[in-house]
């Protein structure tokens, strides 16, 4: 996943990545990346979703999706 270049609220570039979350539904596997801007204090998320069967196929190739 590419890191964000700037805060969507203030345009600041001082961003801290917080611990990611994962969510598994019947059909999809979601990874939710949490970011916080140190300039304005706002938090924002980036969500990636994959079909459940594809997510676990990719994890065999790239290692675990979470640590």
C-alpha positions in Angstrom: 0.0 0.0 0.0 1.3 3.4 -0.9 1.6 5.9 1.9 -0.4 9.1 1.7 1.6 12.2 0.7 -0.5 14.7 2.6 -3.4 15.1 5.0 -6.8 15.4 3.3 -7.9 18.0 5.9 -5.1 20.5 6.1 -2.6 19.4 3.4 0.1 18.8 6.1 2.8 16.2 5.4 3.6 15.1 8.9 1.7 11.8 9.1 1.9 9.0 11.5 0.7 5.5 10.6 -1.3 3.9 13.4 -2.0 0.2 13.8 -4.1 -1.3 10.9 -7.3 -3.2 11.4 -8.6 -6.2 9.4 -12.2 -7.2 8.8 -13.3 -10.4 7.1 -16.9 -10.6 5.7 -18.4 -13.6 4.0 -17.1 -12.4 0.6 -14.3 -9.9 1.2 -11.2 -9.3 3.2 -10.6 -5.7 4.2 -7.5 -4.1 5.5 -8.0 -0.6 7.1 -5.0 1.6 7.4 -5.2 4.3 10.0 -3.3 7.6 9.7 -3.1 10.7 11.9 -1.8 14.1 10.9 0.5 15.7 13.5 -0.1 19.2 12.0 -3.9 19.3 12.6 -4.6 16.2 14.7 -7.2 14.7 12.3 -7.3 11.0 11.6 -8.2 9.4 8.4 -8.3 5.9 6.9 -7.5 4.0 3.7 -9.4 0.8 3.0 -8.4 -2.0 0.7 -10.7 -4.8 -0.1 -10.2 -8.1 -1.9 -12.4 -11.1 -2.6 -11.8 -13.5 0.3 -10.4 -16.3 -1.9 -8.0 -13.9 -3.6 -6.8 -12.4 -0.4 -5.5 -15.7 1.0 -4.0 -16.7 -2.4 -2.0 -13.4 -2.3 -0.9 -13.9 1.3 0.8 -17.2 0.3 2.9 -15.3 -2.2 3.7 -12.2 -0.1 3.7 -13.6 3.5 1.1 -12.8 6.2 -1.2 -9.8 5.7 -0.8 -8.9 9.4 1.8 -9.3 12.1 
